[in-house]
């Protein structure tokens, strides 16, 4: 499994969040995949995990289970 390319991105309506960036990097390191955290001022958000193949997805899912 490849390392997290582009790991650790957060998006909050154009603002950078250092705490969110660190969290995204931590999650990306644990999963071995690129991670983006998108959040809104309402408190809602998305955790986006990127993968390049079904084998990589299987590896990510194995880390989550």
C-alpha positions as CSV (number, residue, x, y, z in Angstrom):
1,X,0.0,0.0,0.0
2,X,1.3,3.4,-0.9
3,X,1.8,6.3,1.5
4,X,-0.8,9.1,1.8
5,X,-0.2,11.4,-1.2
6,X,-1.9,14.7,-0.8
7,X,-2.8,13.7,2.7
8,X,-4.2,16.0,5.3
9,X,-6.4,18.6,3.6
10,X,-9.2,20.5,5.4
11,X,-11.6,22.8,3.8
12,X,-13.9,25.3,5.6
13,X,-15.2,27.8,3.0
14,X,-11.7,28.9,2.0
15,X,-10.2,29.1,5.5
16,X,-7.3,27.0,6.7
17,X,-7.7,25.2,10.0
18,X,-4.4,24.0,11.5
19,X,-6.1,21.7,14.0
20,X,-8.2,20.2,11.2
21,X,-5.1,19.8,9.0
22,X,-3.3,17.9,11.7
23,X,-6.3,15.7,12.3
24,X,-6.5,14.9,8.5
25,X,-2.7,14.1,8.4
26,X,-3.1,11.8,11.4
27,X,-6.0,9.9,9.9
28,X,-4.2,9.7,6.5
29,X,-1.1,8.3,8.2
30,X,-3.2,5.6,9.9
31,X,-5.1,4.6,6.8
32,X,-2.2,5.0,4.3
33,X,-4.4,7.0,2.0
34,X,-5.1,10.7,1.2
35,X,-7.7,12.2,3.4
36,X,-9.6,15.5,3.2
37,X,-11.9,16.9,5.9
38,X,-14.6,19.3,4.7
39,X,-16.5,21.1,7.4
40,X,-19.0,24.0,7.5
41,X,-19.7,26.5,10.2
42,X,-22.9,24.6,11.0
43,X,-20.8,21.8,12.4
44,X,-21.6,19.4,9.6
45,X,-18.9,17.9,7.4
46,X,-17.4,15.1,5.4
47,X,-14.4,12.9,5.7
48,X,-13.2,12.1,2.2
49,X,-10.8,9.1,1.8
50,X,-9.2,8.8,-1.7
51,X,-7.9,5.5,-3.1
52,X,-6.4,4.5,-6.5
53,X,-7.4,0.9,-6.8
54,X,-9.7,-1.7,-5.3
55,X,-6.7,-3.3,-3.6
56,X,-5.9,0.0,-1.9
57,X,-9.6,0.3,-0.9
58,X,-9.4,-3.2,0.6
59,X,-6.3,-2.1,2.7
60,X,-8.1,1.0,3.9
61,X,-11.2,-1.0,4.9
62,X,-8.9,-3.5,6.7
63,X,-7.5,-0.6,8.8
64,X,-11.0,0.6,9.7
65,X,-12.5,-2.8,10.7
